[in-house]
Amino acid sequence: MLAQAAGKIKALSPHLRGALAKPFTATADILRFPRDMAADVESAGRFSAYFTRSRREIIKVQRLRYRIFSQEYGASFSAPFGLDRDRFDKHCLHLVVRDNQSGEIVGYTRVLPGERLHRTGGFYSSGEFDLSMLRHLDGRVAEIGRTCIHPAHRSGAVITVLWARLAQYMLENDVRYLLGCASIALSEGYNVAAIQQRINQRHLSEPAMRVQPHLRLERLPGQAADDNVKMPPLLKAYLRMGARVCGEPCWDPDFNCLDFFVLMAVDDLPARYVQHFLQPAQAV
């Protein structure tokens, strides 16, 4: 049904397609989230998610990235002018979440469409994982990365709005798969062994979709036997959206974190997202 939904969006009137291209503002009643997500989105109408080409806004998110990755993760990398930027940035689409009250950018991710790989030489994730499994993917693929949320806005609403816009992007652009890394900072004290155990039990991809990390930790921090495992907010959001984790994480010593490779198929998107984007009366 969801695969058919992508085709339906392409057949919509030009007026509706134009409406879907505008900045997207999420609200709890419009998105019709399940009860366990209601607290995450009760203030979501305060935020807007949109793709930007503004050099000024891109510099702002590069500064936000540096602040989060260096101060919270303890990352060690060269960042002239206090900006986290690399050779992939100029080839990516930049998705930001803005606080409509303060005007500040409070969330971000970048998207690298698969058709731009001839410019980059590959996905960013290929520097961390053997991505041989990509040959099994049929359809358009895009990579997300450098995802970060302002520390004052990690209760759920900003992440929810960000992912809603990513779901919309997939449907609008016939992207069948999103892939990327969900990072856990080693400085934050998460029970990674228990997280891996939970992933193995509930969220692991099929064997053909597994990846191999180029660099691994011999022993994951924590104890696997923990029934009350706490998930990092971003990883938790990925899993709620139907993403699968494709094996054990890669250790990134420069960013002082463990990266889990995640894969999300458009066919696994929650139906409420597709239903919302196919309703002209509610398009914004």
N, C-alpha and C positions, 0 to 999 in steps of 0.2 A: 504494500500500500504506500509506504513512504518513498520507495523508488519511483512509483507512479506520480507522487506529489511533485517531485522535481520537474517532471515533464509538464505537469499542469501549470506550474509557475511560469514556464517559458511561453505558455499559450495565453497568459493573461493579457488584458488590454494594455496598451502603452501607458495609459493613465495610471494603472495600478503598479506597473513595473517602475514607473517614476516615483510613485509613493514609497515603494519598498526601498528605493535607493537613498531616501532621506535618512538623517540620523534617527536611530531607533531608541525610543524610550520605553522601558518596561514597567509594567505595574502588575501587582499580584492578581487583580481580577482579569486583566487582559490575557495574561499568560496562562492562567488557570493551572497553577502549580498544585501538586499534591499537598496534603496536610503537613507532611514532614518537612516541606520547604517553605511553608507559609511565613515563618519568622524571618527567613532569609530575604524575602521580597516585599515585606510590608512597606518598606520605604524606598523600593526600587524606582518609583516614578521620579525620584529626586535626581536620577542619573541618566545620562544619554551616552550611547556608544556609537561611534562612527569612524570611518576610515578617513585619515587626513594626509594631505600632501604638504601641509604648511611646514616650512623649514623651522619656524619658531616653535611649533608644537612638537616637532620631532626632536629638536634640541632639548625641550623640556622633558620628554620621556627618556632620552638618553641620560639626562641628569638624574631622573628618578631611578632608572636602572642602576646607575653607578652607586647611588646612595644606598639602595636596598642590598645589592650584591656585595658591596664592600663593607658596609657597616653591619649588616645583619648576618650575611653569610661568612664574612671574613675573607672574601675573595682577594686574591693577589694578582692583579693584572695592570698593565699600563693603561692609564686613562687620562690623557692630556685634557686640561680644562675641566676635569671632574665629570667627563662624559664617557659613558660606556657605549662604544660604537665599534663596528667591525666591517669587514668587506661585504657582508651580506646585506647590511642596512639599505644600501642604495638600490637593491633589487627586490626589496620586500614591500608589501602593503603594510601600513602602520595603523593599527586599530587602537583607539583610545577610548577611555570612559571618563566623561567629564561630570563633575559635581555641579549641577545646575544652580545651586545656591551660592557657592563660592567662586565658580568659574574655573576651579583648579582641575588639572588632570590627575585622577586618582587610580587609574587602572590602565593596563597596556598589554598588548601582545602584537607580534609581527607575524605576517603570513607570507610564505614563499610559495607561489604557485609552481607546480611541477613543470610547466612549460617554460619556466625561466632558468632551468638547471643548466642550459648551455652557456648561460652567463656566469654561473657560480661554480660550475664543475661538480655539483652535487648538493645534496641537502646538508645543512649544518650538522645534523645528527650523525652523518656518516663519519664524522671525525671521532665519534664515541662508540659507534656500533657497526657491526657487520650487517648491512641492510640487504642481504641477498634475498630476504623474504619479499622485497618489493616486486620481484618478478611475478609473484602470485596475485598481485592486485590488478584488477580489471577496471579501468575507468580513471578519471582525473584524480590527481593526488595533490595535496598542498600540505606544507609543513608550518606549524606554529612554533614560536620560540620566544625567549626572553620575556616570558609572561611575568608580570609583577603587579602587585596591588599595594597601594599606600598603607602603611601600618595602622592608620586610624580607620581604615575601611575594610577590614577583613571579616566582618561579621557575616557576610554572605551576599548582600544586595549587589555590590559592585561586581563580584565574580559571576553572579547570576545574569546580570545585564550583559557582561562581556561574552558569556557563552551563548546567550540568546542571539546576539549579533553574529557570532561565528556560525551558529546553526542556520541563520538566515543567509549568510554568505555561501554556505555549502549548497543550499537549495537554489539560490539565484544563479550560481555559476556552475551548476552541474558537477560539483566536486563530490566524488563518491567517498573519498577517504581524507581525513585529517590525521597527520602524524606529528609527533614531537616528543619533548621530554618534560616530565613532571619532576621537579627537583625537591629534594629534602636537604636542607642545610644541616650539616653535622653539628653545628654549634647550637641548634635548637633543642637538642635532647630527645628527639623522637625515638620511640622503640621501633627501629627499622626492621629488626628481625620479626617482630609481631606483625608489622605492616606487610612484609613479604609473605608471611604465613597466611594472612587474610586474603591477599591477592591470589595466592596459589589456590585457595579454597573457592573463591567466588569470582575473580575478575581476570583470570589468566586467559590469554589468547589460545587458539588452537595451535598444535605443534608446528604446522606449516607457516605460521605467522610469527614465530619466535625470532629474536635477535640475539647476537652474542656481543657482550661488551668488550671493548678493547682493553679496558683496565677495570679490574674488580677488586673489592676488598675480600680478604680471605674469610673474615668473620664480620657479619653485619652487627651494628650496635644493638644492644638490648637482648631480651629473652623472647623466644617465639611463643611460649606458653602464656599468652595474655589475652583473655576474652574481651577485655575492655580497651582494646587498642584505639588510640587516637590518631586520626588521619590528618595530615596537613590540609588546610582549606582548599588549595588548588587541586591537589590530587583527589580529594573528596568530590570536588565539583566535576572533574573529568569522569569519574566513575559514575556519578549520578546521570551524566549525559550519555551513558552507554559505552564509554571507552573501555578497551581491553588493554591490559598491560602485557607486553610481549617478552616477558622473561625477567632475569635478574638485572639489577641496576648497574650502571657504569659509575665508577668513582672518578670525579672531576677534581683533582687536587688544586687547580687554579681557582676554582670557585668554592672549594671546601664543601662539596655537596655530593649527594648520590642522585643520579638521574635515572628515572624509570622511563623506558620508551613506551609510549601509549599510542594506540591506534583507534580511531573512531570512524565507523562506517555510517553513511547517511541512512542506511536501512535500519540502524539501531537508534536513531534519534527518537526521543520521547514524542509520542504522537501529538501531544498538546502544542509543541512548537510548530509542527507542520500545519495543524489545524488553524493556528493563529495566522500564519503567513498566507493561508489560502482564503482568508475572510476579508474581502475588500472593505467592508464597513469599519473594520478595526485597524486597517493599515494606517501607519503614521509616517 
